[in-house]
Amino acid sequence: MKAQLKPRINLEGRTPLETVIPLATPFVVFVDPASACNFQCKFCPTGHRDMIAETGRYQGAMKYDVFTKVVDDLAAFPDPIKVLRMYKDGEPFLNKRLADMVRYAKQADHILYIDTTTNGTLMTPERAGPVIEAGLDRINISVDGMTNAQYKEFTGFDFNFPEFVKNVKWVYENKGEMEISIKIPGELITEDQKKEFFDTFGNYCDRIFVENFAPCWPEFDIEAHTGVTISKGIYQQDVTPTDTCPYIFYGYSVNADGLVSSCFLDWGRKLIIGDVREQSMREIWNSEKMNALRLQHLQGRRCENGVCGGCGQLTHCLPDNVDAYRPMLLEKFKREVAINPSVEAPGGRFNPDRIAAE
């Protein structure tokens, strides 16, 4: 097998966040090319059309001018953005201008790396070729079964698995400098199929991994929707309790309609901190709403937040943990960041009396 047995996230060489918080420039910015998906996966909120309809969230592709404004806005930060993640809630290839978006961002000198994640249904030579040529640095390909029948059961989609494998091989043969990562949830396949997974894809990607399901989306009970009991973390690691979310200190997310969420898992649009169509990305990064949420976490009150309090990302997926440094970071945050005690944190009531008491 040519590929490294390695998860899609980089677990090595990570910056110790306690040494850089608060950040003047975010490390990671998520931008969602499309909030809709052609799959109806049991294990993902986007696959539950009734739940998404209740949120009232926009379902469609991001307009090109919204995307270019995001990219242009990022130039105002003092340092380059380390990673532009072109995915969030939906299937990126549903946006017919995905290649144009990648090309525009790649030509900017303030974005160092661009990746995306796809279910592969539209990853044909005709669609994938222009995206590769545009300069995408990495593509993460999600495999959701090893047969057409498994795809139908778990994604509700009439999938052509042999054609998908053919397209993966084409992308690998034509990838140039782009990295390919392929992963599959182990709960979807048998032990024999895990070997088949490696045999099928192991020579046509750069990294490959069998992941676990994780209760990462707030207010979405993945165990109830899938019938799977989750005991390990997404990367086979032990589950570790965490009080402080590090993501809100180094990244944020632009939804397909331009609304900005403090978290890339905000499928229900309850953590909105701004609108890039009306505000700059730098203004939103330093906004009172974003800082109110950060302060809430640093004060050890994450569980008081109606959304963040039920997030399984922190226990099952987290690569960084700043809990031990929270008192120091809280003092540093209050010294260096202007705080408006009357502003509520998105997702839950902000209590200004807590600040006054400290």
Buried (B, 14 or more C-beta within 10 A) or exposed (E): EEBEEBBBEEEEEEEEBBEEBBBEBBBBBBBBBBBBBBBBBBBBBBBBEEBBEEBEBBBEBBBBEBBBBBBBBBBEBEEBBBBBBBBBBBBBBBBEBBBBBBBBBBEBEBBBBBBBBBBBBBBBEEBBBBBBBBBBBBBBBBBBBBBBEBBEEBBBBEBEBEEBBEBBBBBBEEBEEBBBBBBBBBBBBEEEBBEEBBEBBBEBBBBBBBBBBBBBBBBBEBEEBBEBEBEBBBBEBEBEEBBBBBBBBBBBBBBBBBBBBBBBBBBBBBBBBBBBBEBBBBBBBBBBBBBBBBBBBBBBBBEBBBBBBBBBBBBBBBBBBBBEBBEEBBEBBBEEBEBEBEBBBBBBEBBBEBEEEE
